[in-house]
Amino acid sequence: MLSAAAELPSGLDMDMDSMDIDEFLTPSSDVSTFYNDDIASLTQVWINERCAPEILPFEDALVSNLMEMLDAQAANVENVPPTAKDSAFLVVLYQQEMERIKFIIRSYLRTRLAKIQKHTRHYISISTYRERLSPQELAFAEKFQVLLDTHFEKSCVKELPPFLQKLDDQSTEPSMVSSPDIESAVICRVREDVGIFQLDDSTETIDIRKNNIYIMRYKTLRRLLEEGRVDLV
């Protein structure tokens, strides 16, 4: 996909001075596919991240591809000569598309950071979750936890009895380490036929079919989400 991003400018390499607005609005199928596939994928990844109670694997390749696409779009904007027919309108279209993509990327990253800040110690103490974070997110989480620990120790923890000073104590209820509520209910849309599906901690089964919408515990459908067989909505 990275190579496709590098080819984007050549795919739009046309005589800007003679380009008609109708030609711009009806791009070649290759260019249109490049634009739409990754954007649609990122949009669903963003929705899944916002709806899931826990942090999901970081989509590094997808985000990198779209960042390259933004660079290509910026180059296209700079290459539109002011003398081209409808040049002002073309620039506005390019810029609006860029802002749409930037909004989704920003919201995706902010959603992940909000989850990290809410359950920092939980995520950095479990290898499965550490592997889901990007290198930048992991570095942020570790530094953020150090800051939290330092703040609590200086402000109140040192004044507490020794048995209450452990910030990572999970042996008591409630636990000192907050974790996402994977028992919470979510809504999902099925992407492909699953068939008879066994519900967790139950003898009950359901027949999951493509395009149907279900509401169930996140813990129950977590595996289907990881396999890409359902999307959250």
N, C-alpha and C positions, 0 to 999 in steps of 0.2 A: 504493500500500500504506500510505503514511503516513495517508491519509484514512481507511482502514479501521481503523487503530489508534485514530484519534480517535473513531471511531464505536463502539468496543468497549464503553465504559461504557453507552451508551444501549442497546446490544444486550442487556446484562444488567440493564437498569434495570427491576427488578420489585419487587414488594412483598416485601421481605426478611422482614417479620414473618410473612407467610403462606406463604413459599416452602417447599416440601417438598423433602427431600433427593433424592427421585427426579427432581424437576424439574431440580435442579442437575446430576445425573449424566447427564441426557439433554438437552443444550443444543440450541438450534436449529442447523440445518445451516450457516447463515452464520457463526455464532460458532465452531462446531466446525471449519469449514474454515479460518477465520482462525487459530485456535490451531495447527492441525496442519500446514498447508502450510509456513509459515516455519520452524517448529521442525524439521520433517523436512529442509528444505533446508539449514538451518544445521548439522544433525547430519552430513549428507553432506559439506558444505564442510569441516567440522572433521576428518572422517576423511580426506578427500583431502589436507588440509594436513599431517596427521600422517604419512601414507604417502609423500607426494612428497618426493624428496630436495632439491628446490629450493623457494623460496618462491613461492606462487601469488598471483594478484591478490587484493587485499583486497576482501572483500564488504561495502562500506560501507553500501549501501542495506539489505541484509538485517540487518546488525547494528543499524542505526538503527531499523528497524521493530520489532525484538524489544526494544530498549531502551524504545521507546514502549509496547510491550505490557506490559512489566514495570511501568511507571508506572501503566498502566490497572489492572493486577492489584492493585497496592498500594492504589489508590483503592477497588477493590472490597472489599478486606479491611477497610479503614477504615469502609466503609459497611455492613458486616454488624452489625446491632444485637445486643447480648448477649441480648435477649429473643427473637430469632428461633429458630424450630425448628431444632435441630441446628446452632446457630450455631458452636459450638466445632469441630465436624467440618468445616463449610464453610471456616472460617478455615485449618484444617490443610491441606485440599486445595489452597486457593489458594496457601498458602505453599510447599507441596511442589512445586507446578508452577513457582513462581517460582525456587526453588532449583535445580531441574533445568535451567532455561534459563540461569541465572547460571553454573552449573558449565560448561556447554558453551561459553558466551561466554568465560569466563575461560581455559579450556583452549585454545580457539582462539587467543586473543591471546598466551598464554604460548608456545604452539608456534611462532608467528611470531617472537616476540622471541628465542626460543632459536636459530632459524635466522639471524636478523639478527646476533646476537652471534657466531655461529660463522663466518660469512663476510661480515663487515661491509664490508670494502673492496671486495669483489667486487660486492656489491649496489649500493653507492652510486656505483660507477664506471661502471656500465653503464646506459644510459638505459632499456632495457626493464625492468630490475629496479626502477629508481627509480620508474617509473610504477606498479608493482605495490604499492608501499608506501603506506599512508595518510600524510597530512601529519604526524601525530604519530609514526609509525614512522620516517619519513624524518628528522625532527628528532632523534629518539633515536639513530638510526644514525650520523648525522654527528657528534653530540656524543660518542658512545661511541668512535668512531674517533679523534677528537682526544685523548681521554683515553688510549687505548691507545698512540698514537704518543708522547705526552708521557711516559708511563710507561717505554716501551722505550728512548727516547732518554736519559732520566735514569739508568736502571738499568744498561744494558749497551751500547746501540748506539754511543754515543760512544767506547767503548773498542775498537771493532772497526776493522779496516782500512777505509779509505774506500770500497773497492769492495764492501764488505759492509754498508754503512750504509743502503742504499736499501730501505725497508720495502715499497715498491710495485713492486719489480723482478720482472718476469715473463719476463725474457729467458733465465733459467737454469732448470735442473731440479734439485731441485724448485722450483716458483715460490714467491715470497715471499707471494703472494696466494692464500689457500685458496679453493676453489670447490666447489660441490655436485657430487656424483658422479652425473651423469645417466646413466651407464652401468649403474648398479645395477638389480637386478631388482625389479619390483613386481608385485602381483597386482591385476587389474582385473575388474570385472563390466560386461558390455556392456549399455547402456541401449536401443540400437536397432540394427537390422541395418546393418552397415557394408558387407558384401559382400567381394569380393576385395581384400585389403590387402597392399601391397608393404612388406616389411620393409626397414628401413634397411640400407644397405651390403650388400645381398644380392639375389640374383635370386629368392629364395624368396618365395612369397605364401601367405596363409592366408585362409580364408573366415570372417570374423568375424560371428557371429550373435547376436541379442538374447538376453540372460539367460545366455549362456555366460561362463565364467570362464577367464581366461588368465593365465599368468605370462610376462612378457617384460621386456626392458630398458625403463626409463622413457623413454629417448630415443626409442624406437620409437613409443610410444603417446602421447607428449606432445601431439601435435597433436589426437588424438582426445579427450584430456582437456580441452584448451582449448575444443574445440567442444561439450563437454557430451555426448559420445556414449558415454563410458565413465566409470565411477566406480572409484576405488581402494578396496580392501578390505584 
